[in-house]
Amino acid sequence: MSLIRSMLFFLTVLFLFNSCENNEGEISRITSRQNDPVEEIIGLKTIYSDSGSVKVLLEAPRMKKVLIPKPITELPKGMVLSFYDADMNVVSKMSSDYAIHYELEHRWEARNNVEVVNVKGEKLNTEKLIWDERGNKLLSDNFVKITTAKEIIMGNGFEADQDFSHYKIFNVTGHITLNE
């Protein structure tokens, strides 16, 4: 009787091991969630400061943060960045319909209906703009249009300080007034 029980036990165990099968596609689907956001915020409002001094206020309707393959913060519904001087005055504002922050590179990329306005009321419009946090620069290699009180300047390529008080336009076209 003991031999029959042992055989039945062995056959049962064998049957159980053979009936357990992992579908590799299913396993991959379940474990491939590594690109999912680790953080998601609706109605974001955050302050970036340096040595206790407010430098930038970021406002966005939605934010998603992903860590893999590299850490990025995506603002799929756009954003508004307000840049401050040492006296807490807004010196320029940048807005766009989409933005992404490459955290390791300290670089923001704003896309679609990008607009920057400074305290003088000068306005930059483009479809793509890079904010280099380390260099405190705004850069674009796309078509840009700057509107001032007296002129409209267009070109392909642009560089400015982050408060948009001094700028250069490359491959200039448009209406320009020269004072002699």
TANORDA-V765919 format. One record per run of one state. SS is the DSSP state (helix for helix, strand for strand, loop for the rest). FROM is the first residue (numbers start at 0). TO is the last residue. If there is no record, write none. Layout:
ss:from:to
SS:FROM:TO
SS:FROM:TO
//
This chain:
ss:from:to
loop:0:0
helix:1:18
loop:19:22
helix:23:30
loop:31:31
helix:32:34
loop:35:37
strand:38:49
loop:50:51
strand:52:65
loop:66:70
strand:71:74
loop:75:77
strand:78:83
loop:84:88
strand:89:95
loop:96:96
strand:97:101
helix:102:104
loop:105:105
strand:106:117
loop:118:121
strand:122:131
loop:132:135
strand:136:146
loop:147:150
strand:151:160
loop:161:165
strand:166:168
loop:169:171
strand:172:174
loop:175:179
//
